[in-house]
Amino acid sequence: MDLVAYGTLVAAVVAAIAAVWSSVVSHRQLNLTRSTSATPMPVIAATMRAVEDQPDWTCVQIQLTNRADVPLTVLSASLQRPKAPLLSSEAATDPEDIYQSRLLNPLPIEKASDELLIGHGVRAIGSTRFDVRADLTYFSVYAHRVALKGKPPQLSVKLQWQDHEAAIFTMLVNVTKA
């Protein structure tokens, strides 16, 4: 092999190494840019307490704060650990009580389901409505036969961004005792 052919081979190898290195650096930079511009995830906190005069039921209170500049919708909730049916606060309250503060006794187990449809809308961060924060929402659900001892229950909340992609995602939340 003569000197010119050897030089051409070395130049081709160096160019190939530089091309591979450039593509790796570009890929890492793209992933870094994508992760820094990702929409911030909402913050969800859930607490539980026993329901007075109804020993088989537990009230799970959920607080959701949207930290993104995109509104979102809470699609559904389900109890993952332990598996237990959930009842909405609307189904648990007396329909004649306009303030929805008086619970039915007993709570109707036939209206409970494994995955409870919620449908709450949460506005973008910093939004207000009637001088009240609209990027924050509270709602309660009632779980049937959940032990308040042992491993903390885990709630699965399905959410959807209200932008052009309308991505649906699920967040798992450990429920703490109030």
ABEGO torsion letter per residue (X at the ends): XBAAAAAAAAAAAAAAAAAAAAAAAAAAAAAAAAAAABBBBBBBBBBBBBBBGBAABBBBBBBBBBABABBBBBABBBBAOBBBBBBBAAAABBAABAAGABBBOBBBAAABBABBBAGBBBBBBGBBBGGBBAABBBBBBBBBGBBABEBBBBBBBBBBBBBAAGBBBBBBBBBBBX
